[in-house]
Amino acid sequence: MDLAATTYPAPWGVSLKAISGAITLLLIGIAVVGLFMGPKGNWIWLFSMVVVPLCILIITALFTVRGYVLTPDALLVKRLAWNTEIPLQGLQSIEADSNAMESSIKTMGNGGLFSFSGSFRNQRLGAYRALATDMRRCVVLKFEQKVIVITPDKPQAFVNQVKAIKGMA
């Protein structure tokens, strides 16, 4: 078993590309219209129609899921400017499930602007945390107190490597 860190890219699915593209165009359009067609010198207008839409874009872009790094002890979710660490201690099960996020409801977080990140819920998994980019490449990690869904480019290879690292059958 290879104990070195392995990186798995996080490819964007069709729905993430469509949602991100449409919302980006909408927010940039609002900012452009607000800047050039709004009342001159009205700071409330400029703030709400230019600054807020651009801040939404910048902040959500920072939370983009770029990939996953699997180490012997943890899963690192690569963001634009930092990594989110998920310790693998207490992992009870892991499986690739391309339908894991089906019929999910976002309870808090980002539902498709550069990633599907945050708290979600569906009948199959209950409450879970998603750090995802392609809902058809889901890997479900179940811990005693939480469920996490990620979407590496090779879900089954990721599952097999985690099982080998953790000594799971």
Backbone torsions as a table, in degrees:
resi	resn	phi	psi	omega
1	MET	NA	131.3	-179.8
2	ASP	-82.9	120.4	-178.8
3	LEU	-93.8	1.3	178.4
4	ALA	-72.6	157.0	177.5
5	ALA	-68.0	139.5	178.9
6	THR	-121.8	133.9	-179.9
7	THR	-101.4	134.5	175.5
8	TYR	-120.6	119.9	176.4
9	PRO	-62.6	161.8	177.2
10	ALA	-118.5	83.6	-178.6
11	PRO	-67.1	149.1	178.4
12	TRP	-84.1	132.7	174.0
13	GLY	-80.9	171.4	-178.3
14	VAL	-58.8	-44.6	-177.5
15	SER	-65.2	-38.8	178.5
16	LEU	-66.3	-40.9	177.3
17	LYS	-61.7	-43.9	-178.3
18	ALA	-67.0	-47.8	-179.0
19	ILE	-64.2	-47.5	-178.5
20	SER	-62.6	-43.7	179.1
21	GLY	-62.8	-47.5	-177.7
22	ALA	-65.4	-45.3	-178.2
23	ILE	-69.7	-37.4	176.8
24	THR	-60.2	-47.8	178.2
25	LEU	-61.0	-41.6	179.4
26	LEU	-62.7	-47.9	-178.2
27	LEU	-66.5	-39.8	176.7
28	ILE	-66.7	-40.0	176.8
29	GLY	-60.6	-43.3	177.7
30	ILE	-61.2	-44.1	-179.2
31	ALA	-63.7	-42.5	-179.5
32	VAL	-66.0	-47.1	178.3
33	VAL	-61.6	-44.3	179.7
34	GLY	-61.4	-36.9	-177.7
35	LEU	-74.0	-44.2	-172.0
36	PHE	-98.2	-18.9	-175.1
37	MET	-117.3	-2.6	-179.6
38	GLY	-84.3	173.9	178.7
39	PRO	-66.1	132.5	-178.3
40	LYS	-71.7	136.3	176.3
41	GLY	80.2	0.7	179.0
42	ASN	-89.6	101.6	-174.2
43	TRP	-69.0	-31.1	177.3
44	ILE	-65.5	-43.5	177.2
45	TRP	-61.3	-49.8	-179.0
46	LEU	-60.1	-41.8	179.6
47	PHE	-63.7	-50.1	-174.7
48	SER	-74.7	-30.4	-175.5
49	MET	-101.1	-13.2	-179.3
50	VAL	-120.5	-56.3	-174.9
51	VAL	-66.9	-48.8	-177.1
52	VAL	-59.8	-50.8	179.2
53	PRO	-59.6	-40.4	179.8
54	LEU	-69.0	-35.8	176.3
55	CYS	-65.6	-38.8	176.5
56	ILE	-58.5	-45.7	178.5
57	LEU	-61.5	-47.3	-176.5
58	ILE	-65.9	-46.2	-177.4
59	ILE	-64.9	-45.9	179.8
60	THR	-66.9	-33.5	177.0
61	ALA	-62.6	-36.4	178.4
62	LEU	-61.9	-29.1	-178.7
63	PHE	-90.4	7.2	177.0
64	THR	-53.0	134.9	174.1
65	VAL	-89.9	115.5	-177.3
66	ARG	-98.0	-20.7	-178.5
67	GLY	167.3	-176.5	-176.5
68	TYR	-133.8	138.1	175.5
69	VAL	-116.5	121.4	179.9
70	LEU	-99.5	120.7	175.6
71	THR	-114.1	171.3	179.2
72	PRO	-59.9	-26.2	-175.1
73	ASP	-112.2	-15.8	-171.9
74	ALA	-154.4	162.1	170.5
75	LEU	-109.1	125.3	176.5
76	LEU	-104.8	124.7	176.5
77	VAL	-95.5	114.5	-177.3
78	LYS	-77.8	119.8	175.3
79	ARG	-102.4	-176.1	-179.5
80	LEU	-66.3	-40.9	-174.8
81	ALA	-122.4	-2.2	-178.9
82	TRP	-158.4	176.8	174.9
83	ASN	-116.2	141.1	172.1
84	THR	-98.5	122.0	-176.6
85	GLU	-95.9	130.9	175.2
86	ILE	-120.6	104.8	178.5
87	PRO	-62.7	141.6	-179.5
88	LEU	-89.1	-1.3	177.3
89	GLN	-61.6	131.1	179.0
90	GLY	86.0	7.2	177.4
91	LEU	-64.2	124.2	-178.1
92	GLN	-97.1	-36.9	178.9
93	SER	-156.5	159.3	177.4
94	ILE	-147.9	137.4	177.7
95	GLU	-153.4	148.8	171.5
96	ALA	-84.2	130.4	-177.9
97	ASP	-148.6	99.7	-175.1
98	SER	-66.0	-11.8	179.8
99	ASN	-110.4	12.7	-173.3
100	ALA	-58.2	-35.9	-176.1
101	MET	-93.4	3.9	179.4
102	GLU	-58.5	140.2	177.4
103	SER	58.2	30.1	179.5
104	SER	-83.7	150.6	174.8
105	ILE	-116.9	130.0	176.4
106	LYS	-76.6	124.0	177.9
107	THR	-98.5	-27.6	173.8
108	MET	-167.0	129.3	177.4
109	GLY	136.3	-154.0	-173.7
110	ASN	-110.3	120.8	-176.9
111	GLY	-99.0	27.2	173.0
112	GLY	141.8	7.8	175.5
113	LEU	-95.6	94.9	-178.5
114	PHE	76.7	-10.4	173.4
115	SER	-174.8	166.6	168.6
116	PHE	-107.5	96.2	-173.3
117	SER	-130.1	137.3	175.9
118	GLY	128.9	-155.5	-176.7
119	SER	-95.8	131.0	179.3
120	PHE	-132.8	169.6	178.1
121	ARG	-150.8	139.7	168.6
122	ASN	-148.1	173.0	-175.9
123	GLN	-66.0	-39.3	-175.6
124	ARG	-70.3	-46.8	-174.6
125	LEU	-98.3	-16.9	-170.8
126	GLY	73.6	-144.9	178.5
127	ALA	-78.5	136.4	178.3
128	TYR	-151.6	163.1	176.3
129	ARG	-105.5	130.4	178.0
130	ALA	-109.6	139.8	172.5
131	LEU	-135.7	73.5	-162.6
132	ALA	-129.5	158.5	177.1
133	THR	-132.2	-20.7	-178.0
134	ASP	-141.5	104.0	-173.3
135	MET	-65.1	-5.5	177.5
136	ARG	-98.1	4.2	-179.8
137	ARG	-121.7	32.7	-172.2
138	CYS	-68.7	140.0	167.9
139	VAL	-122.9	127.6	-177.7
140	VAL	-104.8	119.3	176.5
141	LEU	-106.4	120.1	-179.2
142	LYS	-109.4	125.0	174.8
143	PHE	-112.3	172.8	-179.1
144	GLU	-59.4	-43.2	-174.2
145	GLN	-107.6	-1.0	-176.3
146	LYS	-156.3	161.2	175.1
147	VAL	-127.6	134.2	-179.8
148	ILE	-126.0	136.8	177.1
149	VAL	-117.2	127.1	176.2
150	ILE	-126.5	170.7	-176.6
151	THR	-139.2	72.7	177.2
152	PRO	-71.7	161.2	-176.8
153	ASP	-63.7	-30.4	179.5
154	LYS	-124.4	83.1	-173.7
155	PRO	-56.8	-46.7	-176.2
156	GLN	-68.8	-36.9	176.1
157	ALA	-63.3	-39.8	177.4
158	PHE	-62.1	-48.5	179.4
159	VAL	-58.3	-47.0	-178.9
160	ASN	-61.1	-39.5	-179.3
161	GLN	-69.1	-41.6	177.8
162	VAL	-62.1	-44.8	179.4
163	LYS	-60.6	-39.3	178.5
164	ALA	-66.2	-43.2	179.5
165	ILE	-64.1	-42.9	-174.7
166	LYS	-88.8	-4.1	-179.3
167	GLY	67.5	36.9	-179.8
168	MET	-94.9	146.3	179.4
169	ALA	-79.3	NA	NA
